[in-house]
Amino acid sequence: MPIPTEPIGSVPRSPELLAALSAHDEGRLDAAALADAVSRAVAETIEAMEAAGSPVVTDGEQGKPSFATYPIAGLDHLNPDGVAIPFADGHQRTLPSLNAGPFRYRRNADSYLKAALPHAKVPVKQAVIAPSALSLLYPAGGIDGYPREQFLADLADQAEADIRGCLDAGAHSVQLDFTEGRLSLKLDPSGGVLDDFIALNNQVLDRFSDAERARIGVHTCPGGDQDSTHSLDVDYAQLLPQLFRLNAGAFYLQLASESDPDRVLGVAADHLPATARVFVGVTDPIDPAVETPEQVRDRVLAAARHLPVDRLGTCDDCGFSPFADDVSTSRDTAFAKIRARVEGTALAAEQLGV
């Protein structure tokens, strides 16, 4: 497709998988049976994504407990009372906090990629959590015998290995999920926390070659969980100039749910790095209405008025179910939106003559 289009990551888990996860949590299903259920859900998800015409697929994060916590699920030395992330509808998600070192990932993202690749007939993208998000695991009061500086050094090493493993395993692209970027400006309007996040992520990205970074992108959004967001009220103009300092080859920007997308596109155009590609969000996973291909086309054409067409792509605003227990969107709706994105992007490409 002349204008590339990619999913962001998660798709609502299948009903069979949700039942298996519940049975496993209650001790009624062993680990091997759960693994079989995950494998079936991954195969079904990839098949459905390909049937929707997607030229690049993901495993829908069927096997992840969440987009953020997959590296630490089941890890020792965690307390449940870490940083709380409040959403606009009143619910919140709470990260755990680390209580001892050294910090090590318990599972790497390449394990999900390797399980997905045999099921796919098209390239497979892999989402990973940005190290900046996991930096929030370190408690404000510190850890005896494990200073924050050593934690951050260990975290950078683990994050590099997570990304490199996916590149080496054959990922079409690797996407760093950076939803905490916009949130950081809500928690710290001075921008100091965001500066720290950018510096940490660049410390990791700078370990890759130019050719490798061309396959690494960064996704930003205001959160999307149970049909609510955590930072949609933060002005994109505060984030994008800093976001584009990241040494990545692509940026995936939530845009369909923005109230003034033309203004955001103008800011993006003013700060876009010289060689980066921008994938603009053209479907809103939170909106239950399925976009028409024509609506998607018009959103792409609007973006093309601001951004060079040869560096333009499309995506969904966010994952459809970043936490395994989020069933606010149906699988049918998710795949219908994916089909609309693919078809609408093709319509826009035809009209633009590319």
Phi, psi and chi 1 to 4 in degrees:
 res  aa     phi    psi   chi1   chi2   chi3   chi4
   1 MET       -  129.0 -177.9  177.6  -67.2      -
   2 PRO   -57.5  -36.9  -24.2   34.4      -      -
   3 ILE  -103.7  112.9  -62.6  177.2      -      -
   4 PRO   -65.6  149.0   23.1  -32.0      -      -
   5 THR  -139.8  135.8 -172.9      -      -      -
   6 GLU  -138.8  147.7  -63.6 -177.9    9.3      -
   7 PRO   -73.7  163.9   28.2  -33.2      -      -
   8 ILE   -86.5  -43.0  -72.1  -58.4      -      -
   9 GLY   169.8  -84.9      -      -      -      -
  10 SER   -77.9  148.6   62.0      -      -      -
  11 VAL  -128.3  144.0  169.6      -      -      -
  12 PRO   -49.9  137.0  -27.1   35.4      -      -
  13 ARG   -65.7  148.4  -79.9   62.3  170.1  176.6
  14 SER   -66.8  153.3   68.5      -      -      -
  15 PRO   -57.1  -37.7  -25.3   34.6      -      -
  16 GLU   -64.8  -39.7  -66.0   78.5   12.2      -
  17 LEU   -68.9  -41.6  177.4   55.9      -      -
  18 LEU   -59.3  -40.0  -70.4  171.4      -      -
  19 ALA   -65.2  -39.9      -      -      -      -
  20 ALA   -66.4  -41.2      -      -      -      -
  21 LEU   -61.5  -41.7  -71.5  167.6      -      -
  22 SER   -64.8  -43.2  178.3      -      -      -
  23 ALA   -64.7  -37.0      -      -      -      -
  24 HIS   -67.2  -42.9 -179.6  -99.0      -      -
  25 ASP   -61.5  -31.8  -70.9  -16.0      -      -
  26 GLU   -90.3    3.4  -64.5  169.1    2.4      -
  27 GLY    80.1   13.8      -      -      -      -
  28 ARG   -97.3   -0.6  -63.4 -177.2  -72.3  105.8
  29 LEU  -142.5  131.4 -167.2   71.2      -      -
  30 ASP   -82.8  173.0   62.7   25.1      -      -
  31 ALA   -63.9  -37.4      -      -      -      -
  32 ALA   -65.3  -41.8      -      -      -      -
  33 ALA   -67.2  -36.8      -      -      -      -
  34 LEU   -64.4  -42.3  177.1   60.9      -      -
  35 ALA   -60.2  -38.3      -      -      -      -
  36 ASP   -64.1  -40.9  -73.6  -17.7      -      -
  37 ALA   -64.9  -40.8      -      -      -      -
  38 VAL   -62.6  -43.9  170.4      -      -      -
  39 SER   -61.2  -41.9 -178.6      -      -      -
  40 ARG   -64.8  -40.8  -71.7 -167.8  -60.9  -87.7
  41 ALA   -65.9  -38.3      -      -      -      -
  42 VAL   -63.3  -46.8  167.8      -      -      -
  43 ALA   -61.1  -43.8      -      -      -      -
  44 GLU   -65.3  -38.3  -68.3  165.8    2.0      -
  45 THR   -67.0  -46.4  -62.3      -      -      -
  46 ILE   -64.5  -41.3  -69.0  173.7      -      -
  47 GLU   -60.7  -43.7 -178.9 -179.3   10.7      -
  48 ALA   -68.1  -37.6      -      -      -      -
  49 MET   -66.1  -40.7 -145.3  176.3  -84.2      -
  50 GLU   -66.7  -38.3  -70.0  179.1  -16.8      -
  51 ALA   -64.3  -27.5      -      -      -      -
  52 ALA   -78.6   -1.9      -      -      -      -
  53 GLY    92.5    7.7      -      -      -      -
  54 SER   -66.4  122.4 -172.2      -      -      -
  55 PRO   -76.8  -13.4   28.7  -34.2      -      -
  56 VAL  -135.2  138.0  175.1      -      -      -
  57 VAL  -126.2  167.6  -61.3      -      -      -
  58 THR  -128.2  174.4   73.6      -      -      -
  59 ASP   -83.3    4.4   69.8  -11.7      -      -
  60 GLY    70.5   10.0      -      -      -      -
  61 GLU    55.9   32.5  -58.3 -171.1  -15.2      -
  62 GLN   -59.5  -33.2  -59.8  -64.6  -73.8      -
  63 GLY   -93.7   -3.1      -      -      -      -
  64 LYS   -87.7  138.9  -74.5 -176.0  179.1  179.1
  65 PRO   -66.5  -33.4   23.3  -32.4      -      -
  66 SER  -165.5  164.3   81.3      -      -      -
  67 PHE   -62.8  -25.7   78.7  104.4      -      -
  68 ALA   -96.8  -32.1      -      -      -      -
  69 THR  -105.0    4.1   59.1      -      -      -
  70 TYR   -57.6  -33.0   69.5   86.5      -      -
  71 PRO   -72.5  -18.3  -13.0   28.6      -      -
  72 ILE  -117.4    1.3   59.3  171.1      -      -
  73 ALA   -59.9  123.7      -      -      -      -
  74 GLY    82.1    4.9      -      -      -      -
  75 LEU   -72.4  139.5 -167.2   69.4      -      -
  76 ASP   -72.1  169.4  -66.9  -25.9      -      -
  77 HIS    67.7   37.2  -49.0  -48.6      -      -
  78 LEU  -122.6  139.9  -67.8  176.7      -      -
  79 ASN  -104.8  150.3  -67.2  -29.2      -      -
  80 PRO   -80.3   -4.8   29.7  -35.1      -      -
  81 ASP  -107.3   58.0   55.8  -13.5      -      -
  82 GLY   -92.6 -149.2      -      -      -      -
  83 VAL   -66.9  130.1  173.0      -      -      -
  84 ALA   -94.5  135.7      -      -      -      -
  85 ILE  -113.2  104.8  -58.6  172.1      -      -
  86 PRO   -83.7  140.5   28.6  -31.0      -      -
  87 PHE  -107.7  160.5  -74.9   77.9      -      -
  88 ALA   -62.6  -27.1      -      -      -      -
  89 ASP   -85.2    0.0   66.1   -7.1      -      -
  90 GLY   106.1  -17.9      -      -      -      -
  91 HIS   -82.0  165.3   87.0  -83.5      -      -
  92 GLN  -144.9  156.7   69.4  177.5   30.4      -
  93 ARG  -113.0  141.0  -62.5  -75.9 -175.5  173.3
  94 THR  -120.3  123.5  -57.0      -      -      -
  95 LEU   -76.6  151.8  -66.0  173.4      -      -
  96 PRO   -74.7  172.2   28.0  -33.6      -      -
  97 SER  -125.4  147.9   63.0      -      -      -
  98 LEU   -79.7  141.2 -164.2   66.7      -      -
  99 ASN  -121.7    2.0   58.9   35.8      -      -
 100 ALA  -163.5  159.8      -      -      -      -
 101 GLY  -117.2  178.2      -      -      -      -
 102 PRO   -79.4  157.4   30.2  -35.5      -      -
 103 PHE   -85.8  128.1  176.9   68.2      -      -
 104 ARG  -139.9  141.8  -60.5  -71.1 -175.7  -90.0
 105 TYR   -66.6  140.2  -77.2   18.6      -      -
 106 ARG   -88.6  -26.8 -169.1  167.2 -174.1  -92.4
 107 ARG  -144.8  138.9 -176.4  167.9 -175.1  176.9
 108 ASN  -103.4  154.5  -72.1   92.3      -      -
 109 ALA   -67.6  -23.1      -      -      -      -
 110 ASP   -64.6  -20.5   64.9  -12.4      -      -
 111 SER   -66.9  -36.2   63.1      -      -      -
 112 TYR   -70.3  -40.7  -58.9  106.1      -      -
 113 LEU   -62.5  -46.8  174.8   65.3      -      -
 114 LYS   -63.2  -30.3  -68.8  171.9 -177.8  176.1
 115 ALA   -75.2  -26.5      -      -      -      -
 116 ALA   -85.4  -37.2      -      -      -      -
 117 LEU   -53.8  -41.5  -75.7  168.7      -      -
 118 PRO   -64.4  -19.2  -22.6   34.5      -      -
 119 HIS   -90.1  -11.3  -60.9  -66.7      -      -
 120 ALA  -101.4  142.4      -      -      -      -
 121 LYS  -103.0   -6.3  -59.0 -179.4 -179.6   67.8
 122 VAL  -127.4  169.5  -61.0      -      -      -
 123 PRO   -57.9  149.0  -26.1   35.4      -      -
 124 VAL  -115.9  128.9 -179.7      -      -      -
 125 LYS   -96.6  148.4  171.7 -176.4 -177.5  176.3
 126 GLN  -127.1  126.5 -176.9   59.6   50.7      -
 127 ALA   -90.7  140.4      -      -      -      -
 128 VAL  -130.4  158.8  -56.5      -      -      -
 129 ILE   -83.7  137.4 -171.8   62.1      -      -
 130 ALA   -67.9  143.8      -      -      -      -
 131 PRO   -59.2  -29.0   16.6  -29.5      -      -
 132 SER   -59.4  -36.5   51.2      -      -      -
 133 ALA   -65.9  -43.2      -      -      -      -
 134 LEU   -73.4  -16.3  -65.8 -179.7      -      -
 135 SER   -63.4  -21.0   71.6      -      -      -
 136 LEU   -71.4   -8.8  -62.6  171.6      -      -
 137 LEU   -71.2  -23.8  -62.6  176.3      -      -
 138 TYR   -76.2  125.9 -165.4   83.5      -      -
 139 PRO   -72.9  150.6   26.6  -34.9      -      -
 140 ALA   -61.0  -31.0      -      -      -      -
 141 GLY   -82.4   -1.2      -      -      -      -
 142 GLY    80.1  176.7      -      -      -      -
 143 ILE  -131.6  124.9  -61.5  172.8      -      -
 144 ASP   -57.6  127.7  -72.0  -17.2      -      -
 145 GLY    78.6    2.8      -      -      -      -
 146 TYR  -142.6   83.2 -169.9   52.8      -      -
 147 PRO   -66.0  157.9   22.2  -31.7      -      -
 148 ARG   -58.5  -36.5 -179.9  175.1  177.5   80.4
 149 GLU   -61.4  -40.0  -67.6   74.3   15.4      -
 150 GLN   -70.3  -38.6 -175.3   58.1   54.0      -
 151 PHE   -58.3  -47.0  162.7   73.4      -      -
 152 LEU   -65.6  -35.2  -68.4  175.8      -      -
 153 ALA   -65.7  -43.3      -      -      -      -
 154 ASP   -64.3  -41.9  -70.2  -18.7      -      -
 155 LEU   -61.5  -44.1  170.9   57.7      -      -
 156 ALA   -60.6  -41.6      -      -      -      -
 157 ASP   -63.2  -43.0  -70.5  -16.7      -      -
 158 GLN   -66.9  -40.5  -64.4  -64.5  -64.8      -
 159 ALA   -66.4  -41.1      -      -      -      -
 160 GLU   -59.2  -46.1  176.8 -167.7   -0.4      -
 161 ALA   -63.1  -34.7      -      -      -      -
 162 ASP   -64.4  -46.9 -156.5   32.5      -      -
 163 ILE   -68.8  -47.3  -62.0  166.9      -      -
 164 ARG   -63.0  -36.8 -164.4  171.8  -62.5  -78.0
 165 GLY   -60.5  -38.6      -      -      -      -
 166 CYS   -70.5  -42.8  -65.1      -      -      -
 167 LEU   -60.4  -46.0  -66.9  174.8      -      -
 168 ASP   -66.5  -29.2  -68.6  -14.4      -      -
 169 ALA   -81.3   -5.7      -      -      -      -
 170 GLY   104.8   22.0      -      -      -      -
 171 ALA   -62.9  137.2      -      -      -      -
 172 HIS   -61.3  -42.6  165.7   75.5      -      -
 173 SER  -154.6  158.1   57.0      -      -      -
 174 VAL  -121.4  127.0  177.8      -      -      -
 175 GLN  -112.0  121.4  171.1 -169.4  -66.8      -
 176 LEU   -85.5  121.3  -85.4   67.7      -      -
 177 ASP   -82.3  119.5  -75.8  -36.0      -      -
 178 PHE  -127.6   44.9 -174.0   49.1      -      -
 179 THR   -64.5  -22.6 -177.1      -      -      -
 180 GLU   -72.5  -11.8   69.2  -81.2    6.8      -
 181 GLY   -61.4  -52.6      -      -      -      -
 182 ARG   -68.2  -38.5 -159.8  162.1  173.5  176.8
 183 LEU   -60.9  -35.8  176.8   63.4      -      -
 184 SER   -60.7  -31.6   72.4      -      -      -
 185 LEU   -74.5  -21.5  -70.9  166.8      -      -
 186 LYS   -77.7  -38.5 -171.5  168.9 -172.5  175.4
 187 LEU   -78.3  -30.3  -57.3  176.9      -      -
 188 ASP  -141.6   85.0  174.1   23.7      -      -
 189 PRO   -60.4  -16.4  -23.3   33.9      -      -
 190 SER   -68.3  -21.0   75.8      -      -      -
 191 GLY    88.0    1.3      -      -      -      -
 192 GLY   -63.3  -43.3      -      -      -      -
 193 VAL   -65.1  -41.1  171.5      -      -      -
 194 LEU   -61.2  -41.9  178.1   59.2      -      -
 195 ASP   -58.1  -42.9  -73.9  -17.5      -      -
 196 ASP   -63.8  -41.1  -69.9  -16.5      -      -
 197 PHE   -61.7  -46.2  -77.0  171.4      -      -
 198 ILE   -61.0  -44.7  -62.9  -67.7      -      -
 199 ALA   -62.2  -43.6      -      -      -      -
 200 LEU   -65.3  -46.1  175.8   58.9      -      -
 201 ASN   -63.7  -38.8  -70.1  -20.7      -      -
 202 ASN   -68.7  -32.0  -91.0  -19.8      -      -
 203 GLN   -57.6  -37.9  179.4 -173.8  -20.0      -
 204 VAL   -78.0  -47.2  174.1      -      -      -
 205 LEU   -61.4  -32.2  -70.0  167.8      -      -
 206 ASP   -69.6   -9.4  -73.1  -13.2      -      -
 207 ARG   -82.1   -4.2  -60.2 -178.8 -177.4 -171.8
 208 PHE  -106.7  153.8  -65.2   88.5      -      -
 209 SER   -74.4  168.2   67.8      -      -      -
 210 ASP   -58.7  -41.9  -71.3  -15.1      -      -
 211 ALA   -63.9  -38.4      -      -      -      -
 212 GLU   -69.9  -42.3  -70.6  167.9  -27.7      -
 213 ARG   -64.9  -24.8  -77.3 -163.6  -67.2  -90.9
 214 ALA   -63.3  -20.7      -      -      -      -
 215 ARG  -101.3    6.4  -65.1  166.8   56.5 -161.5
 216 ILE  -114.4  128.0  -59.3  172.6      -      -
 217 GLY  -124.2  168.5      -      -      -      -
 218 VAL  -125.6  129.9  176.6      -      -      -
 219 HIS  -105.7  133.7  169.2 -120.1      -      -
 220 THR  -128.7  143.0 -174.2      -      -      -
 221 CYS  -159.6  170.2   73.4      -      -      -
 222 PRO   -89.5   25.9   33.0  -34.2      -      -
 223 GLY    83.1  154.7      -      -      -      -
 224 GLY  -159.1   93.0      -      -      -      -
 225 ASP  -142.1  126.6  179.8   44.9      -      -
 226 GLN    53.1   42.7  -62.5  179.2   16.3      -
 227 ASP    60.5   32.9  -74.4  -12.3      -      -
 228 SER  -140.8  163.9 -172.3      -      -      -
 229 THR  -124.5  164.1   61.7      -      -      -
 230 HIS  -108.3  -13.7   53.7   52.8      -      -
 231 SER  -152.7   32.5   52.6      -      -      -
 232 LEU   -65.8  -21.4 -171.6   59.8      -      -
 233 ASP   -82.0   -1.6   53.0  -20.7      -      -
 234 VAL   -86.0  128.1  173.2      -      -      -
 235 ASP   -65.9  126.4 -171.8   -9.1      -      -
 236 TYR   -57.3  -30.1 -117.3  146.0      -      -
 237 ALA   -62.1  -22.3      -      -      -      -
 238 GLN   -78.2  -27.6  -64.0  177.6 -101.6      -
 239 LEU   -94.1  -46.2  173.8   65.4      -      -
 240 LEU   -59.3  -43.1  -71.4 -178.0      -      -
 241 PRO   -57.3  -36.6  -26.1   36.6      -      -
 242 GLN   -77.4  -41.0  -61.6  -65.2   84.2      -
 243 LEU   -55.9  -43.0  179.3   76.6      -      -
 244 PHE   -74.0    0.5  -73.4  139.4      -      -
 245 ARG   -78.8  -14.3  -71.5  172.4   46.7 -148.8
 246 LEU   -68.6  136.5  -71.1  169.0      -      -
 247 ASN   -85.8   65.3  -62.7  -35.7      -      -
 248 ALA  -117.4  159.2      -      -      -      -
 249 GLY   -86.5  -16.3      -      -      -      -
 250 ALA  -149.4  154.8      -      -      -      -
 251 PHE  -132.2  131.4  -65.4   88.8      -      -
 252 TYR  -108.7  109.9  -57.6   87.5      -      -
 253 LEU  -109.3  121.9  -54.5 -175.9      -      -
 254 GLN   -59.3  130.6  161.1  -92.7  -18.3      -
 255 LEU  -146.5  -31.9 -166.2   63.3      -      -
 256 ALA   -60.2  -32.0      -      -      -      -
 257 SER   -91.8    3.7   56.2      -      -      -
 258 GLU   -75.9  142.9  -77.8  -65.0  -48.7      -
 259 SER   -75.4  -26.4   59.5      -      -      -
 260 ASP  -135.4   72.0 -169.4   -5.2      -      -
 261 PRO   -62.3  -32.3   19.7  -30.8      -      -
 262 ASP   -62.7  -38.6  -85.0  -39.6      -      -
 263 ARG   -64.1  -43.3  177.5  173.1  174.6  -88.7
 264 VAL   -62.5  -42.8  173.9      -      -      -
 265 LEU   -63.0  -36.0  -72.9  163.5      -      -
 266 GLY   -63.2  -42.6      -      -      -      -
 267 VAL   -64.0  -43.4  175.2      -      -      -
 268 ALA   -60.2  -44.0      -      -      -      -
 269 ALA   -61.9  -35.4      -      -      -      -
 270 ASP   -71.7  -23.1  -72.3  -17.9      -      -
 271 HIS  -121.6    3.6  -64.2   88.7      -      -
 272 LEU   -61.8  126.6  177.7   64.0      -      -
 273 PRO   -60.2  157.6  -23.4   34.3      -      -
 274 ALA   -61.1  -32.5      -      -      -      -
 275 THR  -118.6    1.0   59.7      -      -      -
 276 ALA   -79.6  150.8      -      -      -      -
 277 ARG  -100.7  142.4 -177.0 -179.4  -66.7  -83.5
 278 VAL  -113.0  120.9  174.5      -      -      -
 279 PHE   -95.8  118.0  -70.2   77.8      -      -
 280 VAL   -96.6  138.8  -64.0      -      -      -
 281 GLY   -69.9  126.1      -      -      -      -
 282 VAL  -121.2   -2.6  -68.1      -      -      -
 283 THR  -131.5  142.9   56.2      -      -      -
 284 ASP  -107.3  105.8  179.7    1.4      -      -
 285 PRO   -61.2  -23.5  -25.0   36.3      -      -
 286 ILE   -79.5  -29.7  -72.0  178.8      -      -
 287 ASP   -76.2  121.3 -173.3  -12.7      -      -
 288 PRO   -68.6  -19.4   23.3  -32.9      -      -
 289 ALA   -73.5  131.7      -      -      -      -
 290 VAL   -82.7  125.6  175.9      -      -      -
 291 GLU   -62.6  147.9  -66.8   82.4   -3.3      -
 292 THR   -86.0  156.6   66.5      -      -      -
 293 PRO   -55.8  -33.2  -27.5   36.2      -      -
 294 GLU   -68.3  -37.6  -69.4   74.8   20.4      -
 295 GLN   -63.2  -43.9  -74.5  176.4  -53.1      -
 296 VAL   -61.4  -46.3  170.2      -      -      -
 297 ARG   -52.5  -47.3  175.0 -158.3   62.0 -160.8
 298 ASP   -65.4  -34.4  -68.2  -14.4      -      -
 299 ARG   -67.9  -36.9  -71.7  170.5  178.0  171.9
 300 VAL   -67.5  -43.6 -179.4      -      -      -
 301 LEU   -62.5  -37.0  -64.9  176.6      -      -
 302 ALA   -63.8  -41.5      -      -      -      -
 303 ALA   -64.8  -36.9      -      -      -      -
 304 ALA   -68.1  -17.0      -      -      -      -
 305 ARG   -74.3  -16.1  -69.0 -165.5  -69.7  -90.6
 306 HIS  -113.3  -34.1  -63.9  -90.1      -      -
 307 LEU  -114.4  147.6  -58.6  171.1      -      -
 308 PRO   -61.1  131.4  -18.8   30.5      -      -
 309 VAL   -62.4  -33.1  175.8      -      -      -
 310 ASP   -73.7   -4.9   62.5  -12.3      -      -
 311 ARG  -125.1   27.2  -70.7 -162.7  -77.5  140.4
 312 LEU  -112.0  138.4  179.2   62.7      -      -
 313 GLY  -139.7  175.5      -      -      -      -
 314 THR  -128.8  156.9   66.6      -      -      -
 315 CYS  -155.7  176.6   60.8      -      -      -
 316 ASP   -80.9  155.2  -51.0  -57.9      -      -
 317 ASP   -57.8  -46.3  -93.1    8.3      -      -
 318 CYS  -147.7  178.5  -54.7      -      -      -
 319 GLY   -68.5  156.7      -      -      -      -
 320 PHE   -84.1  -19.2  -70.9   92.8      -      -
 321 SER  -156.6   74.0 -179.3      -      -      -
 322 PRO   -66.3  -22.4   22.2  -32.2      -      -
 323 PHE  -112.5  139.1  -64.0   86.9      -      -
 324 ALA   -58.9  -29.5      -      -      -      -
 325 ASP   -89.6    4.8   61.7   -2.4      -      -
 326 ASP   -84.5  108.3 -177.7    3.2      -      -
 327 VAL  -115.4   24.9  -65.9      -      -      -
 328 SER   -70.9  -19.4   57.1      -      -      -
 329 THR  -120.4  138.1  -58.7      -      -      -
 330 SER   -82.4  157.8   72.1      -      -      -
 331 ARG   -62.8  -39.3  -79.7  171.4   70.4   83.8
 332 ASP   -60.3  -42.5  -73.2  -14.2      -      -
 333 THR   -64.0  -43.0  -64.9      -      -      -
 334 ALA   -59.7  -47.0      -      -      -      -
 335 PHE   -70.8  -31.2  -67.4  126.3      -      -
 336 ALA   -66.1  -39.7      -      -      -      -
 337 LYS   -67.4  -37.9  -76.2  175.6  174.5  -80.3
 338 ILE   -61.9  -44.2  -70.7  169.7      -      -
 339 ARG   -61.5  -42.6 -179.8  179.2  -66.9  -81.1
 340 ALA   -62.2  -40.2      -      -      -      -
 341 ARG   -61.4  -45.9  168.5  170.5   52.1   78.7
 342 VAL   -64.6  -48.5  172.2      -      -      -
 343 GLU   -68.1  -40.0  -66.6  179.2   -4.8      -
 344 GLY   -67.6  -37.4      -      -      -      -
 345 THR   -63.5  -39.9  -59.2      -      -      -
 346 ALA   -65.1  -39.6      -      -      -      -
 347 LEU   -62.3  -41.9  -70.7  175.7      -      -
 348 ALA   -65.8  -41.8      -      -      -      -
 349 ALA   -60.5  -41.7      -      -      -      -
 350 GLU   -62.4  -44.1 -179.3  179.9    1.9      -
 351 GLN   -68.4  -32.4 -173.0  159.1  -26.8      -
 352 LEU   -81.2   -9.8  -69.0  166.2      -      -
 353 GLY    72.9   32.6      -      -      -      -
 354 VAL  -115.6      -  -63.7      -      -      -
